[in-house]
């Protein structure tokens, strides 16, 4: 039997206006009512980013800014957002009390908008800095990764030491307990070994996509050795000498899906197209 392909069409549902509106926003979550939620790393009332909602309205869509980040201790530069099991919004931001260290935040309904609670402020030392990739398991625990573990310097990038770590935030009474659960600074014996994505499956297993490059220089010039892994609970699940793993997700059957921007079929590591992969238990 021949399969018919359905024609798809594109519709612009909202265009950002700039100024105090979100700027170059990205949609990251939707609720059961069909409302879309997103983040803008820049823009908003204070120029430090915003969280917005786009709601179906009389055949169209209406945008509403839920929270404008003021900067400082309240953070800014949101880069991940999810709808928690309790209906609150959770996310990470690049800036916080310490420049470029970042925060994990919670936004709870308040009137027609949201009120922010800072769940954790990074110090840019052994707890890492510039958090991203927030996910939540069935028990309400939050997981994210930090671009830098800063085991040598206070601020990410001072000596370009991007090694990364994975952290957890566990609800406890009226607060949250922060823990570093994995650090990969020596995984590839390389440079810029970053985490790019996390995923939690239905059984509560945590997966991480990692990839970076080791820059080697000599008389003949410089070249890159790529390395990457997908790991779970600190155990390597997939390991590639040239794979730089990017996005990561899982389905209800425990299959794992992701992408790489290396190891495609088009030639050199920088221009080979990458690939989409599936890993089944």
Phi and psi in degrees as GROMACS dihedral restraints (atoms count N, CA, C in turn):
[ dihedral_restraints ]
;  ai    aj    ak    al  type     phi  dphi    fc
    3     4     5     6     1   -80.1    20    10
    4     5     6     7     1   137.9    20    10
    6     7     8     9     1   -93.7    20    10
    7     8     9    10     1   130.6    20    10
    9    10    11    12     1   -88.3    20    10
   10    11    12    13     1   136.4    20    10
   12    13    14    15     1   -97.4    20    10
   13    14    15    16     1   129.9    20    10
   15    16    17    18     1   -85.7    20    10
   16    17    18    19     1   135.0    20    10
   18    19    20    21     1   -75.1    20    10
   19    20    21    22     1   132.5    20    10
   21    22    23    24     1  -106.0    20    10
   22    23    24    25     1   149.0    20    10
   24    25    26    27     1  -131.3    20    10
   25    26    27    28     1   152.0    20    10
   27    28    29    30     1   -99.6    20    10
   28    29    30    31     1   138.8    20    10
   30    31    32    33     1  -131.7    20    10
   31    32    33    34     1   127.5    20    10
   33    34    35    36     1   -80.5    20    10
   34    35    36    37     1   118.7    20    10
   36    37    38    39     1   -98.8    20    10
   37    38    39    40     1   -20.3    20    10
   39    40    41    42     1  -161.8    20    10
   40    41    42    43     1   140.3    20    10
   42    43    44    45     1  -118.5    20    10
   43    44    45    46     1   125.4    20    10
   45    46    47    48     1   -68.2    20    10
   46    47    48    49     1   143.2    20    10
   48    49    50    51     1   -99.4    20    10
   49    50    51    52     1    -9.3    20    10
   51    52    53    54     1    80.3    20    10
   52    53    54    55     1  -163.5    20    10
   54    55    56    57     1    55.8    20    10
   55    56    57    58     1  -118.8    20    10
   57    58    59    60     1   -83.5    20    10
   58    59    60    61     1    -6.3    20    10
   60    61    62    63     1   -76.4    20    10
   61    62    63    64     1   170.4    20    10
   63    64    65    66     1   -62.7    20    10
   64    65    66    67     1   156.2    20    10
   66    67    68    69     1  -132.9    20    10
   67    68    69    70     1   124.2    20    10
   69    70    71    72     1    52.0    20    10
   70    71    72    73     1    47.1    20    10
   72    73    74    75     1   -73.7    20    10
   73    74    75    76     1   163.6    20    10
   75    76    77    78     1  -133.8    20    10
   76    77    78    79     1   135.9    20    10
   78    79    80    81     1   -83.0    20    10
   79    80    81    82     1   129.4    20    10
   81    82    83    84     1  -123.7    20    10
   82    83    84    85     1   -14.0    20    10
   84    85    86    87     1  -156.8    20    10
   85    86    87    88     1   157.8    20    10
   87    88    89    90     1  -142.7    20    10
   88    89    90    91     1   151.2    20    10
   90    91    92    93     1  -101.0    20    10
   91    92    93    94     1  -179.6    20    10
   93    94    95    96     1   -67.9    20    10
   94    95    96    97     1   -18.4    20    10
   96    97    98    99     1   -87.9    20    10
   97    98    99   100     1    -1.5    20    10
   99   100   101   102     1    88.8    20    10
  100   101   102   103     1     7.6    20    10
  102   103   104   105     1   -76.6    20    10
  103   104   105   106     1   141.1    20    10
  105   106   107   108     1  -102.6    20    10
  106   107   108   109     1   141.3    20    10
  108   109   110   111     1  -123.6    20    10
  109   110   111   112     1   142.7    20    10
  111   112   113   114     1  -152.0    20    10
  112   113   114   115     1   176.9    20    10
  114   115   116   117     1  -130.0    20    10
  115   116   117   118     1   151.8    20    10
  117   118   119   120     1  -126.6    20    10
  118   119   120   121     1   118.1    20    10
  120   121   122   123     1   -64.4    20    10
  121   122   123   124     1   -32.1    20    10
  123   124   125   126     1  -120.7    20    10
  124   125   126   127     1  -176.6    20    10
  126   127   128   129     1    80.7    20    10
  127   128   129   130     1  -160.7    20    10
  129   130   131   132     1    81.3    20    10
  130   131   132   133     1   179.1    20    10
  132   133   134   135     1   -63.2    20    10
  133   134   135   136     1   -28.7    20    10
  135   136   137   138     1  -113.7    20    10
  136   137   138   139     1     3.6    20    10
  138   139   140   141     1    76.7    20    10
  139   140   141   142     1     7.1    20    10
  141   142   143   144     1  -105.6    20    10
  142   143   144   145     1    12.6    20    10
  144   145   146   147     1   102.4    20    10
  145   146   147   148     1   167.0    20    10
  147   148   149   150     1  -155.2    20    10
  148   149   150   151     1   161.2    20    10
  150   151   152   153     1  -112.4    20    10
  151   152   153   154     1   131.5    20    10
  153   154   155   156     1  -128.2    20    10
  154   155   156   157     1   162.1    20    10
  156   157   158   159     1  -126.7    20    10
  157   158   159   160     1   137.1    20    10
  159   160   161   162     1  -118.2    20    10
  160   161   162   163     1   119.8    20    10
  162   163   164   165     1  -116.5    20    10
  163   164   165   166     1   135.6    20    10
  165   166   167   168     1   -59.6    20    10
  166   167   168   169     1   134.2    20    10
  168   169   170   171     1  -151.6    20    10
  169   170   171   172     1   109.0    20    10
  171   172   173   174     1    49.0    20    10
  172   173   174   175     1    53.4    20    10
  174   175   176   177     1    80.6    20    10
  175   176   177   178     1    -1.9    20    10
  177   178   179   180     1  -132.2    20    10
  178   179   180   181     1  -155.3    20    10
  180   181   182   183     1  -136.7    20    10
  181   182   183   184     1   142.4    20    10
  183   184   185   186     1  -120.4    20    10
  184   185   186   187     1   131.6    20    10
  186   187   188   189     1   -97.3    20    10
  187   188   189   190     1   144.9    20    10
  189   190   191   192     1  -141.2    20    10
  190   191   192   193     1   129.5    20    10
  192   193   194   195     1   -79.0    20    10
  193   194   195   196     1   119.0    20    10
  195   196   197   198     1   -86.5    20    10
  196   197   198   199     1   -33.3    20    10
  198   199   200   201     1  -157.2    20    10
  199   200   201   202     1   133.9    20    10
  201   202   203   204     1  -106.0    20    10
  202   203   204   205     1   124.1    20    10
  204   205   206   207     1   -78.1    20    10
  205   206   207   208     1   126.2    20    10
  207   208   209   210     1   -87.4    20    10
  208   209   210   211     1    -8.8    20    10
  210   211   212   213     1    87.3    20    10
  211   212   213   214     1  -173.5    20    10
  213   214   215   216     1    63.9    20    10
  214   215   216   217     1  -139.6    20    10
  216   217   218   219     1   -63.9    20    10
  217   218   219   220     1   -24.9    20    10
  219   220   221   222     1   -83.7    20    10
  220   221   222   223     1    -4.3    20    10
  222   223   224   225     1    82.5    20    10
  223   224   225   226     1   176.9    20    10
  225   226   227   228     1  -173.2    20    10
  226   227   228   229     1   177.9    20    10
  228   229   230   231     1    61.7    20    10
  229   230   231   232     1    51.3    20    10
  231   232   233   234     1   -59.9    20    10
  232   233   234   235     1   136.8    20    10
  234   235   236   237     1  -131.7    20    10
  235   236   237   238     1    -1.3    20    10
  237   238   239   240     1  -153.0    20    10
  238   239   240   241     1   151.3    20    10
  240   241   242   243     1  -154.1    20    10
  241   242   243   244     1   139.5    20    10
  243   244   245   246     1  -144.2    20    10
  244   245   246   247     1   157.1    20    10
  246   247   248   249     1   -92.5    20    10
  247   248   249   250     1   117.1    20    10
  249   250   251   252     1   -72.1    20    10
  250   251   252   253     1   166.3    20    10
  252   253   254   255     1   -63.7    20    10
  253   254   255   256     1   -21.5    20    10
  255   256   257   258     1   -89.9    20    10
  256   257   258   259     1     2.4    20    10
  258   259   260   261     1    89.7    20    10
  259   260   261   262     1   -10.2    20    10
  261   262   263   264     1   -79.5    20    10
  262   263   264   265     1   158.5    20    10
  264   265   266   267     1   -93.7    20    10
  265   266   267   268     1   138.7    20    10
  267   268   269   270     1  -129.0    20    10
  268   269   270   271     1   147.1    20    10
  270   271   272   273     1  -166.8    20    10
  271   272   273   274     1  -178.7    20    10
  273   274   275   276     1  -124.6    20    10
  274   275   276   277     1   153.7    20    10
  276   277   278   279     1  -135.7    20    10
  277   278   279   280     1   152.0    20    10
  279   280   281   282     1   -75.6    20    10
  280   281   282   283     1   -29.6    20    10
  282   283   284   285     1  -114.0    20    10
  283   284   285   286     1   157.4    20    10
  285   286   287   288     1  -163.8    20    10
  286   287   288   289     1  -144.9    20    10
  288   289   290   291     1   -57.1    20    10
  289   290   291   292     1   -45.4    20    10
  291   292   293   294     1   -99.9    20    10
  292   293   294   295     1   136.7    20    10
  294   295   296   297     1   -54.6    20    10
  295   296   297   298     1   127.8    20    10
  297   298   299   300     1    64.1    20    10
  298   299   300   301     1    13.6    20    10
  300   301   302   303     1   -85.3    20    10
  301   302   303   304     1   -46.4    20    10
  303   304   305   306     1   100.8    20    10
  304   305   306   307     1   173.6    20    10
  306   307   308   309     1  -142.9    20    10
  307   308   309   310     1   162.8    20    10
  309   310   311   312     1  -112.4    20    10
  310   311   312   313     1   129.1    20    10
  312   313   314   315     1  -124.2    20    10
  313   314   315   316     1   160.2    20    10
  315   316   317   318     1  -126.5    20    10
  316   317   318   319     1   136.9    20    10
  318   319   320   321     1  -118.1    20    10
  319   320   321   322     1   118.6    20    10
  321   322   323   324     1  -110.3    20    10
  322   323   324   325     1   147.3    20    10
  324   325   326   327     1   -57.5    20    10
  325   326   327   328     1   138.1    20    10
  327   328   329   330     1  -153.7    20    10
  328   329   330   331     1   105.9    20    10
  330   331   332   333     1    63.2    20    10
  331   332   333   334     1  -125.9    20    10
  333   334   335   336     1   -97.0    20    10
  334   335   336   337     1     4.5    20    10
  336   337   338   339     1  -129.7    20    10
  337   338   339   340     1  -142.5    20    10
  339   340   341   342     1  -138.4    20    10
  340   341   342   343     1   147.9    20    10
  342   343   344   345     1  -108.8    20    10
  343   344   345   346     1   136.5    20    10
  345   346   347   348     1   -91.8    20    10
  346   347   348   349     1   137.2    20    10
  348   349   350   351     1  -119.0    20    10
  349   350   351   352     1   124.6    20    10
  351   352   353   354     1   -84.1    20    10
  352   353   354   355     1   114.0    20    10
  354   355   356   357     1   -81.1    20    10
  355   356   357   358     1   -31.9    20    10
  357   358   359   360     1  -158.8    20    10
  358   359   360   361     1   135.3    20    10
  360   361   362   363     1  -109.6    20    10
  361   362   363   364     1   122.2    20    10
  363   364   365   366     1   -76.6    20    10
  364   365   366   367     1   147.1    20    10
  366   367   368   369     1  -100.4    20    10
  367   368   369   370     1   -10.7    20    10
  369   370   371   372     1    75.7    20    10
  370   371   372   373     1    21.6    20    10
  372   373   374   375     1  -116.7    20    10
  373   374   375   376     1  -121.3    20    10
  375   376   377   378     1   -71.7    20    10
  376   377   378   379     1   -12.3    20    10
  378   379   380   381     1   -91.3    20    10
  379   380   381   382     1    -0.2    20    10
  381   382   383   384     1    86.8    20    10
  382   383   384   385     1  -173.4    20    10
  384   385   386   387     1  -158.5    20    10
  385   386   387   388     1   164.6    20    10
  387   388   389   390     1    53.1    20    10
  388   389   390   391     1    66.2    20    10
  390   391   392   393     1   -70.7    20    10
  391   392   393   394     1   157.9    20    10
  393   394   395   396     1  -163.5    20    10
  394   395   396   397     1   179.0    20    10
  396   397   398   399     1    64.1    20    10
  397   398   399   400     1    37.0    20    10
  399   400   401   402     1   -67.3    20    10
  400   401   402   403     1   134.4    20    10
  402   403   404   405     1  -134.9    20    10
  403   404   405   406     1   165.4    20    10
  405   406   407   408     1  -135.1    20    10
  406   407   408   409     1   140.2    20    10
  408   409   410   411     1   -94.5    20    10
  409   410   411   412     1   179.4    20    10
  411   412   413   414     1   -65.9    20    10
  412   413   414   415     1   -18.6    20    10
  414   415   416   417     1   -91.6    20    10
  415   416   417   418     1    -0.2    20    10
  417   418   419   420     1    92.4    20    10
  418   419   420   421     1     0.2    20    10
  420   421   422   423     1   -72.3    20    10
  421   422   423   424     1   141.6    20    10
  423   424   425   426     1  -103.1    20    10
  424   425   426   427     1   143.7    20    10
  426   427   428   429     1  -132.4    20    10
  427   428   429   430     1   145.0    20    10
  429   430   431   432     1  -154.2    20    10
  430   431   432   433     1   174.0    20    10
  432   433   434   435     1  -125.1    20    10
  433   434   435   436     1   155.6    20    10
  435   436   437   438     1  -111.5    20    10
  436   437   438   439     1   137.2    20    10
  438   439   440   441     1   -64.5    20    10
  439   440   441   442     1   -32.5    20    10
  441   442   443   444     1  -128.4    20    10
  442   443   444   445     1   145.7    20    10
  444   445   446   447     1   -97.3    20    10
  445   446   447   448     1   -11.1    20    10
  447   448   449   450     1    50.0    20    10
  448   449   450   451     1    40.6    20    10
  450   451   452   453     1   -72.0    20    10
  451   452   453   454     1   -10.3    20    10
  453   454   455   456     1  -115.3    20    10
  454   455   456   457     1   -38.5    20    10
  456   457   458   459     1  -129.4    20    10
  457   458   459   460     1   160.7    20    10
  459   460   461   462     1   -71.9    20    10
  460   461   462   463     1   -30.7    20    10
  462   463   464   465     1  -122.8    20    10
  463   464   465   466     1   135.9    20    10
  465   466   467   468     1   -56.5    20    10
  466   467   468   469     1   130.4    20    10
  468   469   470   471     1    91.4    20    10
  469   470   471   472     1    -1.5    20    10
  471   472   473   474     1   -58.7    20    10
  472   473   474   475     1   -43.1    20    10
  474   475   476   477     1  -118.4    20    10
  475   476   477   478     1    22.8    20    10
  477   478   479   480     1    58.6    20    10
  478   479   480   481     1    37.2    20    10
  480   481   482   483     1   -93.9    20    10
  481   482   483   484     1    82.4    20    10
  483   484   485   486     1   -99.2    20    10
  484   485   486   487     1    98.2    20    10
  486   487   488   489     1  -118.9    20    10
  487   488   489   490     1   -28.6    20    10
  489   490   491   492     1    78.9    20    10
  490   491   492   493     1   158.7    20    10
  492   493   494   495     1  -155.4    20    10
  493   494   495   496     1   166.3    20    10
  495   496   497   498     1  -115.2    20    10
  496   497   498   499     1   134.3    20    10
  498   499   500   501     1  -123.6    20    10
  499   500   501   502     1   162.5    20    10
  501   502   503   504     1  -128.6    20    10
  502   503   504   505     1   150.8    20    10
  504   505   506   507     1  -127.9    20    10
  505   506   507   508     1   119.2    20    10
  507   508   509   510     1  -111.0    20    10
  508   509   510   511     1   127.5    20    10
  510   511   512   513     1   -61.6    20    10
  511   512   513   514     1   135.7    20    10
  513   514   515   516     1  -149.8    20    10
  514   515   516   517     1   105.0    20    10
  516   517   518   519     1    62.3    20    10
  517   518   519   520     1  -123.4    20    10
  519   520   521   522     1   -96.6    20    10
  520   521   522   523     1     6.1    20    10
  522   523   524   525     1  -130.9    20    10
  523   524   525   526     1  -163.5    20    10
  525   526   527   528     1  -136.1    20    10
  526   527   528   529     1   142.5    20    10
  528   529   530   531     1  -103.8    20    10
  529   530   531   532     1   125.1    20    10
  531   532   533   534     1   -96.9    20    10
  532   533   534   535     1   136.0    20    10
  534   535   536   537     1  -143.0    20    10
  535   536   537   538     1   140.3    20    10
  537   538   539   540     1   -85.2    20    10
  538   539   540   541     1   118.6    20    10
  540   541   542   543     1  -104.4    20    10
  541   542   543   544     1   -14.2    20    10
  543   544   545   546     1  -163.2    20    10
  544   545   546   547     1   139.0    20    10
  546   547   548   549     1  -130.7    20    10
  547   548   549   550     1   136.3    20    10
  549   550   551   552     1  -115.7    20    10
  550   551   552   553     1    25.5    20    10
  552   553   554   555     1   -64.6    20    10
  553   554   555   556     1   -19.4    20    10
  555   556   557   558     1  -117.2    20    10
  556   557   558   559     1    17.4    20    10
  558   559   560   561     1   -64.1    20    10
  559   560   561   562     1   -44.8    20    10
  561   562   563   564     1  -107.7    20    10
  562   563   564   565     1     4.7    20    10
  564   565   566   567     1    50.0    20    10
  565   566   567   568     1    41.0    20    10
  567   568   569   570     1  -137.0    20    10
  568   569   570   571     1  -155.8    20    10
  570   571   572   573     1  -129.6    20    10
  571   572   573   574     1   135.6    20    10
  573   574   575   576     1    59.6    20    10
  574   575   576   577     1    49.3    20    10
  576   577   578   579     1   -85.5    20    10
  577   578   579   580     1    91.3    20    10
  579   580   581   582     1  -100.3    20    10
  580   581   582   583     1   151.3    20    10
  582   583   584   585     1   -85.8    20    10
  583   584   585   586     1   142.2    20    10
  585   586   587   588     1  -117.5    20    10
  586   587   588   589     1   -21.8    20    10
  588   589   590   591     1  -165.3    20    10
  589   590   591   592     1   153.6    20    10
  591   592   593   594     1  -126.2    20    10
  592   593   594   595     1   155.4    20    10
  594   595   596   597     1  -148.5    20    10
  595   596   597   598     1   145.8    20    10
  597   598   599   600     1  -121.0    20    10
  598   599   600   601     1   127.5    20    10
  600   601   602   603     1   -88.9    20    10
  601   602   603   604     1   179.2    20    10
  603   604   605   606     1   -64.1    20    10
  604   605   606   607     1   -24.4    20    10
  606   607   608   609     1   -86.0    20    10
  607   608   609   610     1    -1.9    20    10
  609   610   611   612     1    90.7    20    10
  610   611   612   613     1     6.5    20    10
  612   613   614   615     1   -74.1    20    10
  613   614   615   616     1   137.0    20    10
  615   616   617   618     1  -101.5    20    10
  616   617   618   619     1   129.8    20    10
  618   619   620   621     1  -119.6    20    10
  619   620   621   622     1   147.1    20    10
  621   622   623   624     1  -132.6    20    10
  622   623   624   625     1   136.7    20    10
  624   625   626   627     1  -102.6    20    10
  625   626   627   628     1   129.1    20    10
  627   628   629   630     1  -132.5    20    10
  628   629   630   631     1   147.8    20    10
  630   631   632   633     1  -172.8    20    10
  631   632   633   634     1   145.1    20    10
  633   634   635   636     1  -162.6    20    10
  634   635   636   637     1  -164.3    20    10
  636   637   638   639     1  -144.1    20    10
  637   638   639   640     1   148.0    20    10
  639   640   641   642     1  -109.7    20    10
  640   641   642   643     1   114.3    20    10
  642   643   644   645     1   -87.2    20    10
  643   644   645   646     1   121.3    20    10
  645   646   647   648     1  -115.1    20    10
  646   647   648   649     1   127.2    20    10
  648   649   650   651     1  -124.9    20    10
  649   650   651   652     1   142.3    20    10
  651   652   653   654     1  -155.3    20    10
  652   653   654   655     1  -162.1    20    10
  654   655   656   657     1   -64.7    20    10
  655   656   657   658     1   -26.6    20    10
  657   658   659   660     1   -89.6    20    10
  658   659   660   661     1     6.1    20    10
  660   661   662   663     1   106.5    20    10
  661   662   663   664     1  -164.9    20    10
  663   664   665   666     1  -113.0    20    10
  664   665   666   667     1   148.4    20    10
  666   667   668   669     1  -144.9    20    10
  667   668   669   670     1   167.3    20    10
  669   670   671   672     1  -115.7    20    10
  670   671   672   673     1   133.8    20    10
  672   673   674   675     1  -104.7    20    10
  673   674   675   676     1   115.7    20    10
  675   676   677   678     1   -88.0    20    10
  676   677   678   679     1   144.6    20    10
  678   679   680   681     1  -146.9    20    10
  679   680   681   682     1   152.3    20    10
  681   682   683   684     1  -168.3    20    10
  682   683   684   685     1   159.1    20    10
  684   685   686   687     1  -150.0    20    10
  685   686   687   688     1   154.4    20    10
  687   688   689   690     1  -113.4    20    10
  688   689   690   691     1   126.7    20    10
  690   691   692   693     1  -130.7    20    10
  691   692   693   694     1   159.0    20    10
  693   694   695   696     1  -138.2    20    10
  694   695   696   697     1   125.0    20    10
  696   697   698   699     1    52.7    20    10
  697   698   699   700     1    37.8    20    10
  699   700   701   702     1    82.6    20    10
  700   701   702   703     1    -3.1    20    10
  702   703   704   705     1  -102.9    20    10
  703   704   705   706     1   131.2    20    10
  705   706   707   708     1   -70.0    20    10
  706   707   708   709     1   124.2    20    10
  708   709   710   711     1   -96.8    20    10
  709   710   711   712     1   -45.0    20    10
  711   712   713   714     1  -131.6    20    10
  712   713   714   715     1   134.2    20    10
  714   715   716   717     1  -133.2    20    10
  715   716   717   718     1   130.7    20    10
  717   718   719   720     1  -134.0    20    10
  718   719   720   721     1   138.9    20    10
  720   721   722   723     1   -73.5    20    10
  721   722   723   724     1   -20.5    20    10
  723   724   725   726     1  -130.3    20    10
  724   725   726   727     1     3.5    20    10
  726   727   728   729     1   -83.8    20    10
  727   728   729   730     1   131.6    20    10
  729   730   731   732     1  -113.5    20    10
  730   731   732   733     1   100.8    20    10
  732   733   734   735     1   -76.7    20    10
  733   734   735   736     1   141.9    20    10
  735   736   737   738     1  -119.7    20    10
  736   737   738   739     1  -107.6    20    10
  738   739   740   741     1   -63.7    20    10
  739   740   741   742     1   158.1    20    10
  741   742   743   744     1  -153.5    20    10
  742   743   744   745     1   134.1    20    10
  744   745   746   747     1  -155.6    20    10
  745   746   747   748     1   165.2    20    10
  747   748   749   750     1  -135.4    20    10
  748   749   750   751     1   158.4    20    10
  750   751   752   753     1  -109.1    20    10
  751   752   753   754     1  -177.6    20    10
  753   754   755   756     1   -67.2    20    10
  754   755   756   757     1   -18.4    20    10
  756   757   758   759     1   -94.0    20    10
  757   758   759   760     1     3.3    20    10
  759   760   761   762     1    88.1    20    10
  760   761   762   763     1     3.7    20    10
  762   763   764   765     1   -72.5    20    10
  763   764   765   766     1   146.2    20    10
  765   766   767   768     1  -113.8    20    10
  766   767   768   769     1   136.1    20    10
  768   769   770   771     1  -129.0    20    10
  769   770   771   772     1   149.5    20    10
  771   772   773   774     1  -169.1    20    10
  772   773   774   775     1  -174.7    20    10
  774   775   776   777     1  -133.7    20    10
  775   776   777   778     1   159.7    20    10
  777   778   779   780     1  -129.8    20    10
  778   779   780   781     1   154.0    20    10
  780   781   782   783     1  -103.3    20    10
  781   782   783   784     1     8.0    20    10
  783   784   785   786     1  -124.3    20    10
  784   785   786   787     1   177.2    20    10
  786   787   788   789     1    63.0    20    10
  787   788   789   790     1    34.9    20    10
  789   790   791   792     1   -89.1    20    10
  790   791   792   793     1  -154.9    20    10
  792   793   794   795     1  -118.9    20    10
  793   794   795   796     1    17.1    20    10
  795   796   797   798     1  -109.3    20    10
  796   797   798   799     1    12.6    20    10
  798   799   800   801     1   121.1    20    10
  799   800   801   802     1  -122.6    20    10
  801   802   803   804     1   -69.9    20    10
  802   803   804   805     1   158.8    20    10
  804   805   806   807     1   -55.3    20    10
  805   806   807   808     1   -33.5    20    10
  807   808   809   810     1   -80.7    20    10
  808   809   810   811     1   -19.3    20    10
  810   811   812   813     1  -135.2    20    10
  811   812   813   814     1    46.1    20    10
  813   814   815   816     1  -109.8    20    10
  814   815   816   817     1     3.3    20    10
  816   817   818   819     1    86.9    20    10
  817   818   819   820     1   -21.7    20    10
  819   820   821   822     1    71.4    20    10
  820   821   822   823     1  -165.9    20    10
  822   823   824   825     1  -161.6    20    10
  823   824   825   826     1   163.3    20    10
  825   826   827   828     1  -109.4    20    10
  826   827   828   829     1   133.1    20    10
  828   829   830   831     1  -128.7    20    10
  829   830   831   832     1   159.7    20    10
  831   832   833   834     1  -130.6    20    10
  832   833   834   835     1   139.1    20    10
  834   835   836   837     1  -127.7    20    10
  835   836   837   838     1   121.7    20    10
  837   838   839   840     1  -113.8    20    10
  838   839   840   841     1   140.2    20    10
